[in-house]
Amino acid sequence: MAETFTAADLAACAERELAQRRRAYPRWVEAKRMTQALADRQTALMEAIARKLRAEADAEGAKGDLFGGEVRHG
């Protein structure tokens, strides 16, 4: 059976991957394993993915949180 991932899970994974690229790609460019143009493009793509997934996760969380996280009595 396939595991189910929440929007928050996906966003967090994309954000970790973005951080990894920001750490690794400068070294890879310096070592000539990739060009700066490719590093910039791949980083920008992952930034867009992370942003989109985070927005979806935030929207999903807001749907379940009708009162802004406050418990209201009365």
N, C-alpha and C positions, 0 to 999 in steps of 0.2 A: 504494500500500500504506500502510495506517495505521501510524503510529509507535506503538511500545509504550512505556509509561511504567511505571517501578517504583513501588512503594509509597513509597519514599524520595523519588522525583521529585515525586510528588503531594503528599506532606507538606511538602516544601520550598517548593513553589509556594503552597500554602495559607498557610504561615507568612509568606511574603513578602507575600501579599495582606493578611493580618491587619496586618502592620507598616504597609503602605501606608494602610489604612483608619485606623489609629491616628494617622497623620500628617495625612491629608487631612480626615477628618470634622470635627475641631474647627473648621477653617477654613470648611468648608461650612456648619456650623451657624451660625457667626458671620455668614457672608454670607447666611444665610437660604435656602440652596440645599436644606437638609434640616432636619428637626426633630431635636432632641436625642433624642427617643424613638426615631425611626427610626435614627439613628446608633447608639444603644445596642443596638437589636435587631440591626441588620446586623453590628455588631462581635461581639456575642455569638454569632450564628450562625456567623460565620467562625472564632471561637475554638473552637466545638464541632467544626466541620469539621476544623480543623487538629489538634486534640487526637485526634480519631478516626483521622485519617490517620497521625499520628505513632505512635499505638499500634499500628496495623496494620504500619507500616514497621518498628518496633522488634521486633514479634513475628516478622515475616518474616526480619529479620536474625538473630534468636535461633535460628530453625530451622536456619539454615545455619552456626551458630557453636556447635556442641554443647559445646565446652570453654571457653567464655567468652573466646575470642580467644587462648588460650594454645596453643602447639604442644607436644604431649607426645610424648616419645620413650620407647621402652622397652617 
